[in-house]
Amino acid sequence: MIGFIGLGIMGSRMAGRLLAHGHALIVHNRSQEKAEPLLNQGARWAASPKEVAEHADIVFTMLANPKAVETVAIGENGFLDHLAEGSLWVDMSTVDPSFSRRMAQEAGKRKVRFLDAPVAGSKIPAEKGELVFHVGGKAEDLEEVRPLLECMGRAVHHQGEVGSGTAMKIVINLMLAQSMAAFAEAVTLGEALGFDKAHVVDTLLGGATAAPFLRGKRDKIVNGDFEPEFPLEHMQKDLQLVAQTAFEQNVALPLANAGKELYALAKQKGYRGQDFSAIYQFLKDR
């Protein structure tokens, strides 16, 4: 049986893809309410991470931050002490490389295998099974779990040793955050100069300077509807991971740190649960 822990915006849809492909699933989430749609589709409920481990030989985790991952893995009623030797833990959360390496060590002490496999994509790709996985760990472990990842995603990239998957993911999210903020500033300036918002947005998207993913944010900005596909607070968290990792690597990232504080201000001003494209609205409302 497959275990799945963490049923937020992304995790619930990823778990649903596994169910849709006929896999037996036991799930756990801090709030059982979020699991109800999966339980109605045939998933089994576990009252704790420990209970997941008692019934699964592969456990996926998809959680908000390193603290949450550590809690379900090695905290009270954590799953790691209860997995059978040789079991496989695949952490799909966006965390930092140092943390992934530490969790791999914790798993290794218990003779449990570990992969870090964060995803590129948001709610809609998760629903459609179009996520992209960036995986760190042993190639043979990845091949074992690849069919399951392919139920949830359209591509699986082995980036190298443990920690390399999370390393690539924070590099990607750094570009996402900065591109979104730069686009938002450009639209805000265009409006201040007297242009219609939709005209500015479409002109920028029709040029060579806009990142392709921004086309998917067009209607959110034009219509002011920032229902979350990837919440702003998660982007701010990822930028914090970027800053932490840059410090560990003795790399200066002045733009990344400025962006981190920009998203932090937006989070403090009430935009935390909205899509990260709401950084436009935060700038507009200043």
C-alpha positions as CSV (number, residue, x, y, z in Angstrom):
1,M,0.0,0.0,0.0
2,I,1.1,3.6,-0.7
3,G,1.1,6.2,2.1
4,F,0.4,9.9,1.4
5,I,0.9,12.6,4.0
6,G,-0.1,16.2,3.3
7,L,-3.4,17.0,1.5
8,G,-3.2,20.7,0.8
9,I,-3.9,22.3,-2.5
10,M,-1.2,20.3,-4.3
11,G,-1.1,17.1,-2.2
12,S,-4.8,16.3,-2.4
13,R,-4.7,16.5,-6.2
14,M,-1.6,14.4,-6.5
15,A,-3.0,11.7,-4.2
16,G,-6.2,11.8,-6.3
17,R,-4.1,11.0,-9.4
18,L,-2.7,7.9,-7.6
19,L,-6.2,6.8,-6.7
20,A,-7.4,7.4,-10.3
21,H,-4.7,5.0,-11.5
22,G,-5.9,2.3,-9.2
23,H,-3.4,2.4,-6.4
24,A,-4.4,1.5,-2.9
25,L,-3.8,4.6,-0.7
26,I,-3.6,5.3,3.0
27,V,-3.6,9.0,3.8
28,H,-3.1,11.4,6.7
29,N,-3.5,15.1,7.1
30,R,-3.5,17.5,10.0
31,S,-7.2,18.1,9.2
32,Q,-9.3,15.0,8.3
33,E,-11.8,17.3,6.5
34,K,-9.3,17.8,3.6
35,A,-9.1,14.1,3.2
36,E,-12.8,13.5,2.8
37,P,-12.9,13.7,-1.1
38,L,-10.1,11.1,-1.2
39,L,-11.8,8.9,1.3
40,N,-15.0,9.0,-0.8
41,Q,-12.9,7.7,-3.7
42,G,-11.6,4.8,-1.7
43,A,-8.6,6.0,0.2
44,R,-8.1,4.7,3.7
45,W,-7.7,7.2,6.6
46,A,-4.8,7.1,9.0
47,A,-5.2,8.9,12.4
48,S,-1.4,9.6,12.5
49,P,1.8,9.5,10.4
50,K,2.7,6.4,12.5
51,E,-0.4,4.6,11.3
52,V,0.5,5.4,7.7
53,A,3.9,3.7,8.2
54,E,2.4,0.6,9.7
55,H,0.5,-0.1,6.5
56,A,2.7,1.3,3.7
57,D,6.0,0.4,2.1
58,I,6.3,3.7,0.1
59,V,5.4,7.0,1.8
60,F,5.0,10.3,0.0
61,T,5.0,13.5,1.9
62,M,3.8,16.8,0.4
63,L,4.0,19.5,3.2
64,A,4.3,23.2,3.5
65,N,7.8,23.6,5.1
66,P,10.8,21.8,6.7
67,K,9.3,22.0,10.2
68,A,6.1,20.3,9.0
69,V,8.1,17.5,7.3
70,E,10.3,17.0,10.3
71,T,7.3,16.8,12.6
72,V,5.5,14.1,10.7
73,A,8.7,12.2,10.1
74,I,10.5,12.1,13.5
75,G,8.1,14.0,15.8
76,E,5.6,12.4,18.2
77,N,3.8,9.6,16.3
78,G,6.1,10.3,13.3
79,F,6.2,7.7,10.6
80,L,10.0,7.1,10.2
81,D,10.4,4.9,13.3
82,H,7.6,2.7,12.1
83,L,8.5,2.0,8.5
84,A,9.8,-1.4,7.7
85,E,13.5,-1.7,6.8
86,G,14.0,-1.2,3.1
87,S,10.9,1.0,2.7
88,L,11.0,4.1,0.6
89,W,10.2,7.7,1.7
90,V,9.7,10.2,-1.1
91,D,9.6,13.8,0.1
92,M,7.9,16.0,-2.5
93,S,7.8,19.1,-0.3
94,T,9.7,22.2,-1.3
95,V,12.5,22.4,1.4
96,D,16.2,23.3,1.3
97,P,19.0,20.9,0.2
98,S,20.6,20.8,3.7
99,F,17.3,19.7,5.2
100,S,16.8,17.0,2.6
101,R,20.3,15.6,3.3
102,R,19.5,15.6,7.0
103,M,16.2,13.8,6.5
104,A,18.1,11.2,4.3
105,Q,20.5,10.7,7.2
106,E,17.6,10.2,9.6
107,A,16.0,7.7,7.2
108,G,19.4,5.9,6.7
109,K,19.8,5.4,10.4
110,R,16.5,3.4,10.3
111,K,17.5,1.6,7.1
112,V,14.8,3.4,5.1
113,R,15.6,4.7,1.6
114,F,15.0,8.4,0.7
115,L,14.4,10.5,-2.3
116,D,13.8,14.2,-2.5
117,A,11.3,14.8,-5.3
118,P,9.8,18.3,-5.3
119,V,7.5,19.3,-8.1
120,A,7.4,22.2,-10.5
121,G,3.8,23.2,-11.2
122,S,0.7,24.4,-9.3
123,K,-2.9,23.4,-8.7
124,I,-4.1,22.9,-12.3
125,P,-1.1,20.9,-13.5
126,A,-1.5,18.8,-10.3
127,E,-5.1,18.1,-11.2
128,K,-4.2,17.1,-14.8
129,G,-1.1,15.0,-13.9
130,E,1.2,17.5,-15.6
131,L,3.7,18.2,-12.8
132,V,7.4,18.0,-13.3
133,F,9.5,16.2,-10.7
134,H,13.1,17.0,-9.9
135,V,14.5,14.1,-8.0
136,G,17.6,13.7,-5.8
137,G,18.8,10.2,-4.6
138,K,19.8,6.9,-5.9
139,A,18.9,6.1,-9.5
140,E,17.6,2.6,-8.6
141,D,15.3,4.0,-6.0
142,L,13.9,6.5,-8.5
143,E,13.3,3.7,-11.0
144,E,11.3,1.8,-8.5
145,V,9.0,4.8,-7.8
146,R,9.0,6.3,-11.3
147,P,5.7,4.7,-12.4
148,L,4.0,6.4,-9.4
149,L,5.5,9.7,-10.2
150,E,4.4,9.4,-13.8
151,C,0.8,9.0,-12.5
152,M,1.2,12.5,-11.0
153,G,3.4,14.2,-13.5
154,R,4.4,14.5,-17.2
155,A,8.2,14.5,-16.6
156,V,10.7,13.1,-14.1
157,H,14.2,14.5,-14.0
158,H,17.0,12.8,-11.9
159,Q,19.1,15.7,-10.8
160,G,21.7,13.7,-8.9
161,E,22.5,12.8,-5.3
162,V,20.2,13.5,-2.3
163,G,19.4,17.2,-2.0
164,S,19.9,17.9,-5.7
165,G,16.1,17.7,-6.4
166,T,15.3,20.4,-3.8
167,A,18.3,22.4,-4.9
168,M,16.9,22.6,-8.4
169,K,13.4,23.4,-7.1
170,I,14.5,26.4,-5.2
171,V,16.5,27.7,-8.2
172,I,13.3,27.4,-10.3
173,N,11.2,29.1,-7.6
174,L,13.6,32.0,-7.3
175,M,13.1,32.7,-11.0
176,L,9.3,32.4,-10.6
177,A,9.2,34.8,-7.8
178,Q,11.5,37.4,-9.4
179,S,9.8,37.2,-12.8
180,M,6.3,37.7,-11.2
181,A,7.5,40.7,-9.2
182,A,9.2,42.3,-12.1
183,F,6.1,41.8,-14.3
184,A,3.9,43.2,-11.5
185,E,6.1,46.3,-11.3
186,A,6.0,46.9,-15.0
187,V,2.2,46.6,-15.2
188,T,1.9,49.0,-12.2
189,L,4.1,51.6,-13.9
190,G,2.2,51.2,-17.2
191,E,-1.0,52.0,-15.5
192,A,0.5,55.0,-13.7
193,L,1.5,56.3,-17.2
194,G,-2.2,56.2,-18.3
195,F,-2.4,52.8,-20.1
196,D,-5.3,50.5,-19.6
197,K,-4.3,47.5,-17.4
198,A,-5.3,44.8,-19.9
199,H,-3.5,46.6,-22.7
200,V,-0.3,46.8,-20.7
201,V,-0.5,43.1,-19.7
202,D,-1.2,41.9,-23.2
203,T,1.5,44.1,-24.7
204,L,4.1,42.7,-22.2
205,L,2.9,39.1,-22.8
206,G,3.1,39.6,-26.5
207,G,6.8,40.6,-26.3
208,A,10.0,38.8,-25.8
209,T,10.6,39.8,-22.2
210,A,7.8,38.0,-20.4
211,A,8.4,34.5,-18.9
212,P,6.0,31.9,-20.5
213,F,4.4,31.1,-17.2
214,L,3.1,34.6,-16.9
215,R,0.5,34.0,-19.6
216,G,-1.2,31.7,-17.1
217,K,-1.5,34.7,-14.6
218,R,-3.0,37.1,-17.2
219,D,-6.6,36.7,-16.1
220,K,-5.8,36.9,-12.4
221,I,-4.1,40.3,-12.8
222,V,-6.6,41.7,-15.3
223,N,-9.7,40.5,-13.4
224,G,-8.3,40.9,-9.9
225,D,-9.1,37.3,-8.9
226,F,-6.3,35.8,-7.0
227,E,-7.7,32.5,-6.0
228,P,-4.6,30.5,-5.0
229,E,-2.9,28.1,-7.3
230,F,0.3,28.6,-5.5
231,P,-0.2,30.7,-2.3
232,L,1.9,33.8,-1.8
233,E,3.0,32.7,1.6
234,H,4.6,29.6,0.2
235,M,6.5,31.7,-2.3
236,Q,7.8,33.9,0.5
237,K,8.8,30.7,2.4
238,D,10.7,29.4,-0.7
239,L,12.6,32.7,-1.0
240,Q,13.6,32.3,2.6
241,L,15.0,28.9,1.8
242,V,16.8,30.4,-1.1
243,A,18.4,33.0,1.2
244,Q,19.4,30.4,3.7
245,T,20.9,28.2,1.0
246,A,22.8,31.1,-0.5
247,F,24.3,31.9,2.9
248,E,25.4,28.3,3.3
249,Q,27.0,28.4,-0.1
250,N,28.6,31.8,0.4
251,V,26.7,33.3,-2.5
252,A,25.4,36.9,-2.6
253,L,21.8,37.2,-4.0
254,P,20.8,40.8,-3.5
255,L,17.8,40.7,-5.8
256,A,16.5,37.5,-4.2
257,N,16.7,39.0,-0.7
258,A,14.9,42.2,-1.9
259,G,12.2,39.9,-3.4
260,K,11.9,37.9,-0.2
261,E,11.2,41.0,1.8
262,L,8.7,42.3,-0.8
263,Y,6.7,39.0,-0.6
264,A,7.0,39.1,3.2
265,L,5.5,42.6,3.3
266,A,2.6,41.4,1.1
267,K,2.1,38.4,3.4
268,Q,1.9,40.8,6.4
269,K,-0.6,43.0,4.7
270,G,-3.1,40.2,4.2
271,Y,-2.1,38.6,0.9
272,R,-0.7,35.4,2.4
273,G,-3.4,33.0,1.2
274,Q,-3.9,34.5,-2.2
275,D,-2.1,33.4,-5.3
276,F,1.5,34.7,-5.5
277,S,0.5,36.8,-8.5
278,A,-1.3,39.0,-6.0
279,I,2.1,40.7,-5.5
280,Y,0.7,42.9,-8.3
281,Q,-2.3,43.9,-6.2
282,F,0.0,44.6,-3.2
283,L,2.2,46.9,-5.3
284,K,-0.9,48.5,-6.8
285,D,-2.5,49.2,-3.4
286,R,0.7,50.7,-1.9
